[in-house]
Every structure is written in C-alpha cells, then in structure tokens.
C-alpha cells in the first residue's frame, strides 16, 4: 500500500474536488453538488379539461472519482489562472487533468508530482 504524500482541495471542471497524491498515483473525487430533482410530467386528458400533474422525486448525485497511475504521467505544467489561483495540468498518455489551486500550493503540488514521475 502506498503512502499519502499530499492532500488538497481544488476545482476540477468547475466543481470542488479532493485531490490526493500518493507515492504511486493521483486520485481525485469531485464533490456532488447536492441533490437534483427528476421531474416527470403526467398529462391526464379529460373530456372538458386537461389536468397536468407534475411528479417530482429526488435524484441524488453521485461523487465522480478518477485515478492516474504515476507511471502514466508524462508532463506537469503550471500556469497562473487569475489573481489567486494557478492551473496545474497533469498530462498522461491517455488523459489530461487540469485543476485549480492557490498559488502557494501549486509549487508544492508540482514538486510532489515531479517526484512521482522520476
């Protein structure tokens, strides 16, 4: 089992995410954005009037998770993204992960990820 090297909060694809960097992989989980509603409209036709019923049931959103093995990392880039954030881009053979974090954390994240790719 590998050790957790770094844990940080970030924004991935516009959603809050937990990013965890282990000695052999990167894992992240996008937080669900609450509960949505699945709306089904049922229309009942009557001879003189039309009655519409709307049935609403809660639809719980699931947490999206992904993992990249350290052996697949080919490049790590950082780029300033506004006054307080830096975009960290992790490029692999089959995937690209971009996440935003504070300027102060970006250097630590990049150095940690670069250490994995060695």
Rosetta constraint file for C-alpha pairs under 8 A:
AtomPair CA 2 CA 22 HARMONIC 6.19 0.50
AtomPair CA 2 CA 23 HARMONIC 5.69 0.50
AtomPair CA 2 CA 24 HARMONIC 6.59 0.50
AtomPair CA 3 CA 22 HARMONIC 5.52 0.50
AtomPair CA 3 CA 23 HARMONIC 5.84 0.50
AtomPair CA 4 CA 20 HARMONIC 7.00 0.50
AtomPair CA 4 CA 21 HARMONIC 6.07 0.50
AtomPair CA 4 CA 22 HARMONIC 4.39 0.50
AtomPair CA 4 CA 23 HARMONIC 6.73 0.50
AtomPair CA 5 CA 20 HARMONIC 7.65 0.50
AtomPair CA 5 CA 21 HARMONIC 5.58 0.50
AtomPair CA 5 CA 22 HARMONIC 5.18 0.50
AtomPair CA 5 CA 23 HARMONIC 6.50 0.50
AtomPair CA 5 CA 112 HARMONIC 7.70 0.50
AtomPair CA 6 CA 20 HARMONIC 5.80 0.50
AtomPair CA 6 CA 21 HARMONIC 5.09 0.50
AtomPair CA 6 CA 22 HARMONIC 7.01 0.50
AtomPair CA 6 CA 109 HARMONIC 7.70 0.50
AtomPair CA 6 CA 112 HARMONIC 7.78 0.50
AtomPair CA 7 CA 18 HARMONIC 7.23 0.50
AtomPair CA 7 CA 19 HARMONIC 5.75 0.50
AtomPair CA 7 CA 20 HARMONIC 4.49 0.50
AtomPair CA 7 CA 21 HARMONIC 6.36 0.50
AtomPair CA 8 CA 18 HARMONIC 6.02 0.50
AtomPair CA 8 CA 19 HARMONIC 5.33 0.50
AtomPair CA 8 CA 20 HARMONIC 6.59 0.50
AtomPair CA 9 CA 16 HARMONIC 7.13 0.50
AtomPair CA 9 CA 17 HARMONIC 5.76 0.50
AtomPair CA 9 CA 18 HARMONIC 4.78 0.50
AtomPair CA 9 CA 19 HARMONIC 6.07 0.50
AtomPair CA 9 CA 101 HARMONIC 7.44 0.50
AtomPair CA 10 CA 16 HARMONIC 5.81 0.50
AtomPair CA 10 CA 17 HARMONIC 5.16 0.50
AtomPair CA 10 CA 18 HARMONIC 6.27 0.50
AtomPair CA 10 CA 19 HARMONIC 6.78 0.50
AtomPair CA 10 CA 99 HARMONIC 6.27 0.50
AtomPair CA 10 CA 100 HARMONIC 5.58 0.50
AtomPair CA 10 CA 101 HARMONIC 5.28 0.50
AtomPair CA 11 CA 15 HARMONIC 5.26 0.50
AtomPair CA 11 CA 16 HARMONIC 4.60 0.50
AtomPair CA 11 CA 17 HARMONIC 5.62 0.50
AtomPair CA 11 CA 99 HARMONIC 5.52 0.50
AtomPair CA 11 CA 100 HARMONIC 5.16 0.50
AtomPair CA 11 CA 101 HARMONIC 6.99 0.50
AtomPair CA 12 CA 16 HARMONIC 6.39 0.50
AtomPair CA 12 CA 17 HARMONIC 6.21 0.50
AtomPair CA 12 CA 30 HARMONIC 7.19 0.50
AtomPair CA 12 CA 98 HARMONIC 6.47 0.50
AtomPair CA 12 CA 99 HARMONIC 4.74 0.50
AtomPair CA 12 CA 100 HARMONIC 6.73 0.50
AtomPair CA 13 CA 98 HARMONIC 7.79 0.50
AtomPair CA 13 CA 99 HARMONIC 7.48 0.50
AtomPair CA 15 CA 30 HARMONIC 6.32 0.50
AtomPair CA 15 CA 31 HARMONIC 6.94 0.50
AtomPair CA 15 CA 33 HARMONIC 7.87 0.50
AtomPair CA 16 CA 30 HARMONIC 5.80 0.50
AtomPair CA 16 CA 31 HARMONIC 5.69 0.50
AtomPair CA 17 CA 28 HARMONIC 6.44 0.50
AtomPair CA 17 CA 29 HARMONIC 5.35 0.50
AtomPair CA 17 CA 30 HARMONIC 4.15 0.50
AtomPair CA 17 CA 31 HARMONIC 5.57 0.50
AtomPair CA 18 CA 28 HARMONIC 5.35 0.50
AtomPair CA 18 CA 29 HARMONIC 5.34 0.50
AtomPair CA 18 CA 30 HARMONIC 6.55 0.50
AtomPair CA 18 CA 31 HARMONIC 7.61 0.50
AtomPair CA 19 CA 26 HARMONIC 7.27 0.50
AtomPair CA 19 CA 27 HARMONIC 5.89 0.50
AtomPair CA 19 CA 28 HARMONIC 4.34 0.50
AtomPair CA 19 CA 29 HARMONIC 6.79 0.50
AtomPair CA 20 CA 26 HARMONIC 5.87 0.50
AtomPair CA 20 CA 27 HARMONIC 5.19 0.50
AtomPair CA 20 CA 28 HARMONIC 6.06 0.50
AtomPair CA 21 CA 25 HARMONIC 6.21 0.50
AtomPair CA 21 CA 26 HARMONIC 4.59 0.50
AtomPair CA 21 CA 27 HARMONIC 6.42 0.50
AtomPair CA 21 CA 112 HARMONIC 7.91 0.50
AtomPair CA 21 CA 113 HARMONIC 7.63 0.50
AtomPair CA 22 CA 26 HARMONIC 6.07 0.50
AtomPair CA 22 CA 27 HARMONIC 7.93 0.50
AtomPair CA 23 CA 70 HARMONIC 7.70 0.50
AtomPair CA 23 CA 116 HARMONIC 6.34 0.50
AtomPair CA 24 CA 69 HARMONIC 6.04 0.50
AtomPair CA 24 CA 70 HARMONIC 5.02 0.50
AtomPair CA 24 CA 71 HARMONIC 7.44 0.50
AtomPair CA 24 CA 116 HARMONIC 6.78 0.50
AtomPair CA 25 CA 67 HARMONIC 6.78 0.50
AtomPair CA 25 CA 68 HARMONIC 5.53 0.50
AtomPair CA 25 CA 69 HARMONIC 4.22 0.50
AtomPair CA 25 CA 70 HARMONIC 4.61 0.50
AtomPair CA 25 CA 71 HARMONIC 7.93 0.50
AtomPair CA 26 CA 67 HARMONIC 5.59 0.50
AtomPair CA 26 CA 68 HARMONIC 5.20 0.50
AtomPair CA 26 CA 69 HARMONIC 6.46 0.50
AtomPair CA 26 CA 70 HARMONIC 6.90 0.50
AtomPair CA 27 CA 65 HARMONIC 7.34 0.50
AtomPair CA 27 CA 66 HARMONIC 5.79 0.50
AtomPair CA 27 CA 67 HARMONIC 4.38 0.50
AtomPair CA 27 CA 68 HARMONIC 6.55 0.50
AtomPair CA 28 CA 65 HARMONIC 5.68 0.50
AtomPair CA 28 CA 66 HARMONIC 5.64 0.50
AtomPair CA 28 CA 67 HARMONIC 6.59 0.50
AtomPair CA 29 CA 63 HARMONIC 6.58 0.50
AtomPair CA 29 CA 64 HARMONIC 5.54 0.50
AtomPair CA 29 CA 65 HARMONIC 4.19 0.50
AtomPair CA 29 CA 66 HARMONIC 6.57 0.50
AtomPair CA 30 CA 63 HARMONIC 5.89 0.50
AtomPair CA 30 CA 64 HARMONIC 5.19 0.50
AtomPair CA 30 CA 65 HARMONIC 6.31 0.50
AtomPair CA 31 CA 63 HARMONIC 5.62 0.50
AtomPair CA 31 CA 64 HARMONIC 7.20 0.50
AtomPair CA 32 CA 61 HARMONIC 5.75 0.50
AtomPair CA 32 CA 62 HARMONIC 5.90 0.50
AtomPair CA 32 CA 63 HARMONIC 5.09 0.50
AtomPair CA 32 CA 64 HARMONIC 7.55 0.50
AtomPair CA 33 CA 61 HARMONIC 7.12 0.50
AtomPair CA 34 CA 60 HARMONIC 7.27 0.50
AtomPair CA 34 CA 61 HARMONIC 6.70 0.50
AtomPair CA 35 CA 58 HARMONIC 6.79 0.50
AtomPair CA 35 CA 59 HARMONIC 6.12 0.50
AtomPair CA 35 CA 60 HARMONIC 4.90 0.50
AtomPair CA 35 CA 61 HARMONIC 5.92 0.50
AtomPair CA 36 CA 58 HARMONIC 6.18 0.50
AtomPair CA 36 CA 59 HARMONIC 5.23 0.50
AtomPair CA 36 CA 60 HARMONIC 6.21 0.50
AtomPair CA 36 CA 61 HARMONIC 6.84 0.50
AtomPair CA 37 CA 56 HARMONIC 6.43 0.50
AtomPair CA 37 CA 57 HARMONIC 5.88 0.50
AtomPair CA 37 CA 58 HARMONIC 4.75 0.50
AtomPair CA 37 CA 59 HARMONIC 5.23 0.50
AtomPair CA 38 CA 56 HARMONIC 5.95 0.50
AtomPair CA 38 CA 57 HARMONIC 5.62 0.50
AtomPair CA 38 CA 58 HARMONIC 6.25 0.50
AtomPair CA 38 CA 59 HARMONIC 5.91 0.50
AtomPair CA 39 CA 54 HARMONIC 6.94 0.50
AtomPair CA 39 CA 55 HARMONIC 6.01 0.50
AtomPair CA 39 CA 56 HARMONIC 4.72 0.50
AtomPair CA 39 CA 57 HARMONIC 6.72 0.50
AtomPair CA 40 CA 54 HARMONIC 5.99 0.50
AtomPair CA 40 CA 55 HARMONIC 5.29 0.50
AtomPair CA 40 CA 56 HARMONIC 6.38 0.50
AtomPair CA 41 CA 52 HARMONIC 7.27 0.50
AtomPair CA 41 CA 53 HARMONIC 6.06 0.50
AtomPair CA 41 CA 54 HARMONIC 4.56 0.50
AtomPair CA 41 CA 55 HARMONIC 6.17 0.50
AtomPair CA 42 CA 52 HARMONIC 6.09 0.50
AtomPair CA 42 CA 53 HARMONIC 5.20 0.50
AtomPair CA 42 CA 54 HARMONIC 6.04 0.50
AtomPair CA 42 CA 55 HARMONIC 7.39 0.50
AtomPair CA 43 CA 50 HARMONIC 7.35 0.50
AtomPair CA 43 CA 51 HARMONIC 6.16 0.50
AtomPair CA 43 CA 52 HARMONIC 4.57 0.50
AtomPair CA 43 CA 53 HARMONIC 6.11 0.50
AtomPair CA 44 CA 50 HARMONIC 6.16 0.50
AtomPair CA 44 CA 51 HARMONIC 5.30 0.50
AtomPair CA 44 CA 52 HARMONIC 6.11 0.50
AtomPair CA 44 CA 53 HARMONIC 7.66 0.50
AtomPair CA 45 CA 49 HARMONIC 6.85 0.50
AtomPair CA 45 CA 50 HARMONIC 4.79 0.50
AtomPair CA 45 CA 51 HARMONIC 6.36 0.50
AtomPair CA 46 CA 50 HARMONIC 5.51 0.50
AtomPair CA 46 CA 51 HARMONIC 7.33 0.50
AtomPair CA 68 CA 72 HARMONIC 6.93 0.50
AtomPair CA 68 CA 73 HARMONIC 7.72 0.50
AtomPair CA 69 CA 73 HARMONIC 7.30 0.50
AtomPair CA 70 CA 116 HARMONIC 5.89 0.50
AtomPair CA 70 CA 117 HARMONIC 6.03 0.50
AtomPair CA 71 CA 116 HARMONIC 7.95 0.50
AtomPair CA 71 CA 117 HARMONIC 6.52 0.50
AtomPair CA 72 CA 92 HARMONIC 5.27 0.50
AtomPair CA 72 CA 93 HARMONIC 6.18 0.50
AtomPair CA 73 CA 90 HARMONIC 6.87 0.50
AtomPair CA 73 CA 91 HARMONIC 5.98 0.50
AtomPair CA 73 CA 92 HARMONIC 4.52 0.50
AtomPair CA 73 CA 93 HARMONIC 7.23 0.50
AtomPair CA 73 CA 117 HARMONIC 6.14 0.50
AtomPair CA 74 CA 90 HARMONIC 7.83 0.50
AtomPair CA 74 CA 91 HARMONIC 5.73 0.50
AtomPair CA 74 CA 92 HARMONIC 5.14 0.50
AtomPair CA 74 CA 93 HARMONIC 6.93 0.50
AtomPair CA 74 CA 117 HARMONIC 7.35 0.50
AtomPair CA 75 CA 90 HARMONIC 6.01 0.50
AtomPair CA 75 CA 91 HARMONIC 5.04 0.50
AtomPair CA 75 CA 92 HARMONIC 6.90 0.50
AtomPair CA 76 CA 88 HARMONIC 7.16 0.50
AtomPair CA 76 CA 89 HARMONIC 5.67 0.50
AtomPair CA 76 CA 90 HARMONIC 4.70 0.50
AtomPair CA 76 CA 91 HARMONIC 6.24 0.50
AtomPair CA 76 CA 110 HARMONIC 6.70 0.50
AtomPair CA 76 CA 113 HARMONIC 7.37 0.50
AtomPair CA 76 CA 114 HARMONIC 7.10 0.50
AtomPair CA 77 CA 88 HARMONIC 5.78 0.50
AtomPair CA 77 CA 89 HARMONIC 5.04 0.50
AtomPair CA 77 CA 90 HARMONIC 6.61 0.50
AtomPair CA 77 CA 110 HARMONIC 7.58 0.50
AtomPair CA 78 CA 86 HARMONIC 6.53 0.50
AtomPair CA 78 CA 87 HARMONIC 5.57 0.50
AtomPair CA 78 CA 88 HARMONIC 4.54 0.50
AtomPair CA 78 CA 89 HARMONIC 6.20 0.50
AtomPair CA 78 CA 106 HARMONIC 7.30 0.50
AtomPair CA 78 CA 110 HARMONIC 7.51 0.50
AtomPair CA 79 CA 86 HARMONIC 5.57 0.50
AtomPair CA 79 CA 87 HARMONIC 5.20 0.50
AtomPair CA 79 CA 88 HARMONIC 6.67 0.50
AtomPair CA 80 CA 85 HARMONIC 6.39 0.50
AtomPair CA 80 CA 86 HARMONIC 4.37 0.50
AtomPair CA 80 CA 87 HARMONIC 6.15 0.50
AtomPair CA 80 CA 103 HARMONIC 7.65 0.50
AtomPair CA 81 CA 85 HARMONIC 5.18 0.50
AtomPair CA 81 CA 86 HARMONIC 4.79 0.50
AtomPair CA 81 CA 87 HARMONIC 5.72 0.50
AtomPair CA 81 CA 100 HARMONIC 7.70 0.50
AtomPair CA 82 CA 86 HARMONIC 7.25 0.50
AtomPair CA 84 CA 102 HARMONIC 5.75 0.50
AtomPair CA 84 CA 103 HARMONIC 6.07 0.50
AtomPair CA 85 CA 100 HARMONIC 6.13 0.50
AtomPair CA 85 CA 101 HARMONIC 5.30 0.50
AtomPair CA 85 CA 102 HARMONIC 4.39 0.50
AtomPair CA 85 CA 103 HARMONIC 5.28 0.50
AtomPair CA 86 CA 100 HARMONIC 5.60 0.50
AtomPair CA 86 CA 101 HARMONIC 5.52 0.50
AtomPair CA 86 CA 102 HARMONIC 5.86 0.50
AtomPair CA 86 CA 103 HARMONIC 5.29 0.50
AtomPair CA 86 CA 106 HARMONIC 6.26 0.50
AtomPair CA 87 CA 98 HARMONIC 6.55 0.50
AtomPair CA 87 CA 99 HARMONIC 5.62 0.50
AtomPair CA 87 CA 100 HARMONIC 4.49 0.50
AtomPair CA 87 CA 101 HARMONIC 6.54 0.50
AtomPair CA 87 CA 106 HARMONIC 7.78 0.50
AtomPair CA 88 CA 98 HARMONIC 5.67 0.50
AtomPair CA 88 CA 99 HARMONIC 5.45 0.50
AtomPair CA 88 CA 100 HARMONIC 6.19 0.50
AtomPair CA 88 CA 101 HARMONIC 7.52 0.50
AtomPair CA 88 CA 106 HARMONIC 6.79 0.50
AtomPair CA 88 CA 110 HARMONIC 7.45 0.50
AtomPair CA 89 CA 96 HARMONIC 6.93 0.50
AtomPair CA 89 CA 97 HARMONIC 5.66 0.50
AtomPair CA 89 CA 98 HARMONIC 4.42 0.50
AtomPair CA 89 CA 99 HARMONIC 6.64 0.50
AtomPair CA 90 CA 96 HARMONIC 5.71 0.50
AtomPair CA 90 CA 97 HARMONIC 5.10 0.50
AtomPair CA 90 CA 98 HARMONIC 6.40 0.50
AtomPair CA 91 CA 95 HARMONIC 6.32 0.50
AtomPair CA 91 CA 96 HARMONIC 4.60 0.50
AtomPair CA 91 CA 97 HARMONIC 6.56 0.50
AtomPair CA 92 CA 96 HARMONIC 6.02 0.50
AtomPair CA 101 CA 105 HARMONIC 6.48 0.50
AtomPair CA 101 CA 106 HARMONIC 6.21 0.50
AtomPair CA 102 CA 106 HARMONIC 6.26 0.50
AtomPair CA 103 CA 107 HARMONIC 7.32 0.50
AtomPair CA 104 CA 108 HARMONIC 7.55 0.50
AtomPair CA 105 CA 109 HARMONIC 6.15 0.50
AtomPair CA 106 CA 110 HARMONIC 6.08 0.50
AtomPair CA 107 CA 111 HARMONIC 6.09 0.50
AtomPair CA 108 CA 112 HARMONIC 6.08 0.50
AtomPair CA 109 CA 113 HARMONIC 6.09 0.50
AtomPair CA 110 CA 114 HARMONIC 5.97 0.50
AtomPair CA 111 CA 115 HARMONIC 6.22 0.50
AtomPair CA 112 CA 116 HARMONIC 6.64 0.50
AtomPair CA 113 CA 117 HARMONIC 6.51 0.50
AtomPair CA 114 CA 118 HARMONIC 6.71 0.50
